[in-house]
Amino acid sequence: MTTNDKKVFKLPSAYTVLLAITTIIAIVTNFIPGVRGAKLSDFVMAPINGLLEAIDIAIFVLLIGGFLGVTTKTGALDAGIGSVVSKLKGKELILIPVLMFLFSLGGTSFGMAEETIAFTALVTTTMIVAGFDPLVSVATLILGAGCGVLGSTVNPFLVSTAIGALNGVGIDANQVIVIGTAIALWLVSLLISIYFVMSYAKKVQKDKSATLLTDDEFHRAKEAFIGDKSSDDVIEFTSKRKVVLALFGFTFLIMVAGIIPWEKFGITIFNNTSFLTGSSLGNWWFSDLGMWFVIMSVIIGLVYRMKETEIVVAFIDGAADMVGVSLVIGVSKGISVIMSSTGLDNYVLNSASSVLRGMSPIIFTIVALLIYIVLSFFIPSTSGLAGLSMPIFGPLAVSLGFPAEVVISIFSAGSGIVNLVTPTSGVIMGTLAIAKVDYATWVKFVTKVIITIFIASAIILSIAMMLL
């Protein structure tokens, strides 16, 4: 593949970018009244404390790597991908809207974010074999799930937490209004994203020099995901490999079932499924998910008749490939750790709320959206930001005569937009690290998408603010 070797500027590694942001924040805290100035020890310990806070996600990623290592060893993924791509010959582009819609469903319903990391290797391999590049894979995953989260309809980590926070200060939010506004945000942002991703994918498929990736990026990805195999190499899709691929799909089906909060939707059929991990489906978290991937690694290895040592070696090799991703997730978490420990997050939040007083509905909407984008950069956790901000912004909106429900949607859109690009997100940095795409390349691609989504979201939210 001929790639773009006209590289004007290249950002340092993800670790350096994240540590630079941590350094700036630590220094800034020493010049803001009312904020505890970060000490040298705060800065030094921020990455390891971040890793400790994100240890469940980091271990989850390592175990996913082990699972993928065993599955890849069987050849089932290569054979399955080859079979799908050969059947779609000339129609490979259909993969993009289908996958993006499915990931967005996960985002809008249960806040699918970190879970997309598990799909990165598979989707990236598929896109490369289909004639695209790893950037198409990253965009499909991040924008797909991200647009769903941006337009969260019943996402318990965002919607339920925000409504609960408003209830705590005596405000009853109408969830029908929240869902209606969210559907508009979700579908419009998804259609915008699909348009940009498919347009880019078409260009790359037609002319490989149109890629935004550098030679180094593409060759790293090609070596990692397809090695020396050419796109014409076909691995036989034997019956044994079909069984392995079925088990692979079943693994992810149970993963999704495990994290959807069924009881919150009034579904009780999974109440007695705690026999495996001690938690019923719908109440699983990263530790439960991690062990599920370990169990399925063993089952897949046995089904393929791999020796015990082969299973262990393949699992360890796969986990080793994810060590860098786990460390990136921990370092990115260190930024929010240093902000919360110094009180900078609360300072930014309180300062932002004072700016919104006395504004007209449209100006309030746009400024609030911008404020939430800034807040989400520093506090990438949607549930954490909901709990911190809603008790402040909700009553403020009501006192100005604005509907508190739209504030939830503003929060959803603002945090959703920034979490498509922020380097403080372990999902962004982790996905890029697996796909071998540089952060600067992602920023170059996604900037136009984000600007368009921001304008569309501001229009939708302004209309909602005036009509409700």
N, C-alpha and C positions, 0 to 999 in steps of 0.2 A: 504493500500500500504506500502510495506517495502521500506524505503528510506535510503539514505546514511547518517549515523550518525557519520562518521569519519571526523570530521571537525577540521582540523589543525589550520586554521586561519579564523577569521571572521572580515570583515571590520566593522567599526561603521556604524551608519545609514547614509542614503544619505545626510541628512542635515550636519552632522559632516564632511563627506568627502568633500562636497562642501565648507563649511566654512574654512576647513583646506587649501584647494587650494586658496581660497580668501586671507587667511592670508599670505601664502607664497608669492603670487603675490604682495600683498601690501608691504611686507618687502623688496622684491627684487627691487621694484621701487626706493627705497631710496639709492641704490648702483649703479645705472646706470646713467652715465653722459648724460645729455640732456633729461632726463625723469623727470617729476615732481614727487617727492617723495610723496607717499600716506600718508595722515595724519590719525590720529586715527578716525576722523570724517568720512573720506572716507570709511574706513573699516566698521565702525558701520552702516553707511547708505547704504552700497552696497546691502545687501539683499532686503531692502525695495525699493530702487531705481530700482533694478532688477525686483521686482514684479510690480512696476509702469510701467516699459517699457514692461513687458510681461502681463499686466493686461487683454488685449483682449484675449490672449490665456488662461489665468487662468480662466476667467469667462466662456469662451467657454467650458472648461473642466468641470466646475461645472454644466453648463446647460446640457451637454451631460449626466452627472451623473443623473440629474433629469429625463431626457428622458428615460434612461435605467431603472431607478427606476420604472417608470410608466409601461413601457413595460414588465419588469420582473414580476410585480404584476399581470399581466393578465395570466401569465403562458405560453404565446405563445412562448417565446424563448426556454424554457425547452422542450415544446412539439415539436417544430420544430427541435431542435437539436437532440432530441431523435429519431424523424422520420428519419432524414438524416443518423444518425449513424447506425440505425437498417437496413436501406437499403444498407449501405456500409459495412455491417458486413463482416469482413475478408479483406476488401479493404480500410480501413480507411486511409492508407498511401497516397492514391491518393489526399486527401485533401491538403497535404503539397505542392506539385508542382503546383497544380491549384491555390491555394491562393497566393503563392509566386509570380507566374507569373502575376496574376492580380494586386497585390500590386506594383510589379515592373513596370507595365505599367503606373500606376499612378505616380510613381517616375520619370520615364524617360520623361513623357509627360508634367506634370505640377508641378513637384517637391513635390509630396506627401510625407509629413513628419509628421507634427503635427496632420494631419487628421487621421493618423493611430491609434492615441490614442483612437479615438471613437470606434474602432473595437476591442480593447484589451479584454474587458470583454466577448464579444460574442465568439471570437476566443479561448480564454483561457478556457471557459466553454466547448466548443466543443471538444477541444483537451483532456481535462481531461476525459470527458464522452467517448471519442473514445479510451481511454486506454493509452494515452500519459501523459506528465506532463506539467506544466505551462512554462517550459523552451522551449518546442517545440513551444508553442504559441508565446512567445517573439521572438524566432528566425525567425519564419515564418513572423511576422510583420516587425521587424527591418531589417532583411536581405533582405526580399522581396522588400519593398519600398526602402531600402537603396541602393541595387544594381541598382535599376532603376535610382536613383539620381546620383549614381557613374557614370553611363553611360548615362548622360542626353543628349537626342537627340534634343528636342525642348523645354525643361524646361525653361520657360521665366525668372524665378528667377535666373537661373544660365547662360544659354546660351545667352539669349537676353541681360542680364545685362553685361556679359563679352564682347560680340560683340559691344555693345553700348559704353562701356568704351574704347575699342580699336579704335572705330571710332572717339572718342573724342580726340585721339592723332594722328589722321591721318592714321590709319591702317585699311584697308578694309579686313575683314576676310571672307573666302569662307565657307559658312555654309554647303555646301555639304561635304567638308572634315571633318568638325566638327561632322556632323551627322554620317558619315561613321565610324570614329574612335570611336564615342560614342556607336554605335551599337555593335561593337566588345567588348568594355569594359563591356557593359550592359549584353550581353548574356553570356560571359565567366564567369563573376563574379557571375551571377545568377545560372549557372549550377554548379559552385563550391559550392555555398551556399546550393543549393538543395541537393547535394550529402551529405554534412556534416549533414544537418538537418535530412534527411531521414535515414541516417546511425544511428544517435543517437536515433531517434524515434523508429526504429526497435528494437534496444537494450532494450529500456525502455518498449516497448510493450511486448517483450518476457520475460524480466527479470526485474521486478520493482526495484531490488536492483542496477541496472545499472545507475539509475538517478544520476545526479550531485547535485540535491537538497538535502538539509538537511531535517530531519524530521520536524523541525520547519517551514521551508519554505513550504513544501508540505501541511502540515496540515492547515496552514494559508490560502493557496490557496483553498484547498478543502472546508474549512468552509465558505470561502467568496463566492465561485462560485456554489457549489452544496449542501452545508449544510449537513444535515443528510441523504440526499437521496443517495441511492446506484446507481451504474451504471445500475442496472436492473429495477429501478423504472421508470414507464412509465406514463407520463401525457397525458391524452386524447387530441388528436389534433382535436378539434372541429372546425366546420365551422367558428365560431366567432373568434377563435384563428388563423385560417388561414387568415382571413381578417386582423387581427392585424399584423400578420407577413408580409403580403403583404404591409401594410402601413409602417411597419418598413423598409422593403427593399426600398420602394419608397422614404422614408426619406433620405436614404444614396445615392440613385440615384440622387436626386435633389442636395444634398450636393456636390457631385462630379461635376455635371453640373454647379453648382454655382461658382466653383473656377477654372475651366479650362478657360483660356483666349481665348475664341472663336474668338474674333475679330483679334487677332494676327495671327490666322490661316486662316483668310479670311472668316470666318463663321459669318453671320449676322442674322440668324433666331431668335436669342435670344435678339435682340436689344430692343424690346418693352416688356420686362418682368420685368420692374422696379416697377410694381404696388404694390408689396408686401412689399419690404424693402426700396424702393427708388433707389436701384441699380439693374441693369439687371443681369441675369445669366451670369457668366463669370467675373463679377466684384464684386462678393460677397467676404467679408472677415469675420473675426471671429465674429464680431458683428451681421452681417446678418445671418451667420450660426447658431449662438447661439439662435437667436429669431426663426429661422426655427425649431430648435429642441424643443423649448418651444411650438410653435404652434402645432407641431405634437404630443407632449405629451398630450395636451388637446384633440386633435382629437382622438387619440388612446384610451384615457380614456373614452370619450363619446361613441365611437363605442363599447367598451366592457361593456358599461352601468355602469361604476363606478360612485359613488357619488362624488360630488364636493370636499368634505373633503377628500375622499380617494385619489383623483388625487393629491391634494395639499400635503398630507402627504407622498405619495409615491414619489412625485417629490423632496420634501425637504430631505427625507431620502436618495434618490439616490445622490443628490447633496452633502450631508454630507459625503458620502463615498469618494468623490473626493477632499475634502479639502486638505488632505495631498499631493495629486498629484499636485494641484495648487500651493501650497507653495514650493514644490521641484522645479517646473518650474521657479518660481520667484527667488529663491536662486541661481539656476544655471545661470540665466541671470545676476545676480549681479557680476559674474566674468568678463564678457565682459564689464560691466559698469565701473568697476574700472580700467580695462585696457585702455579703450578709454578716460576716464577722466584724466588719468595720461600721456597719450601719449605713453604708452608702446607698443601698437599695431603697431603704425607707426615706432617705433624704431626697433622692430623685423622685420618688413617688409623691411625697408631700409637696415638693416644688412644682411638679407637673399639675397637680390638682388646683393649685392657686392660679395657674395661668388660664384655666377654663372659665372662670367666673365672668358673668356679664356678657357672654357672646350670643350671637344669633344662632338658630338651629344649624344652618349649613356650616358656618364658621366653627361652631362647637364640634360638629361631626368631623370635619377635616383635621382640626387641631388635635382633637382627642385621638384620632387615628394615628397621626404622626407621633403623639406622645406614647401611645401603646407600642409603636414600632421601636422607639428608643428604649422603653422599659423592657421590652422583650429581648432586646440585645443583651441587657445586663441580667435579666431573669428569664432564661429560655424555658423554664418549666411552666407549662400552662396552668397546672393546678396550683402551683406556688404563687404565680402572679395573680390568679383569680382570687385566691384567699387574701392576698395583700391589698389588691387594688379595689375590688368591688365594694367593700365597706366604706371606701372613701369616694369613689367616682359615682356609685349608685345614688346615695343621698344627695350628692352635689347636683346630679342631673334632675332628680325629682324636685329639688328646691328651685331649679331654674325653669320648671315646667316641661321638662323633656322626659320621654319614656325610658325607664331603667332597662327595659328589654333590649332597646337598640344599643345601649351601652355594652351589653353582653356581646352583641354582634360586632360592635366596634372593636372590642377587646379580642374577639375571635379573629377578625380580619387582620388587625394590627400584628398580633402575635404570629398569625399564620404567614403573613407576608415576610416578616423578618426571619422566621425560622426556615425560609426557603434558601437563605444565603448566609446567615450569621456563622462566623467561625467559632462562636461559643456553643454551638449545637454539636453534641456528640454524634447525632445522626448524619449531619452534613459531612463532618470531617471523617467519620467512620466509613461512610459510603464511598466518598472520594478516595480514601486510602485503599479500600478493597479494589475499586475499579481502576486504580492507578492513574487517576485524573488529578492534575494540580488544581489547587484552590483558585488560582488566578484564572485558569481556563474556565472554571465553572462560573466565576463572577462575570467574565466576558460574555458568556452565553446567556446567563439568566437575567442580566440587568434590564434588557428590553422587556422581557417577560414580566418582571416585577413592576416596572413602571406602568405597563399596560394594565396589570391586575390592580395596582393601586388606584389608578384613575377610575376603572370600572367599579371597584369596591366603594370608592368615595361617592360616586353617583348613586349607587344602590342604597347606601346608608343614609345619604342626604334625603333621598326620596322617602325612605322609611321614617326618618326623623320628622319630616314635615307632615306626613300622612297620618301617623299614629298618635 
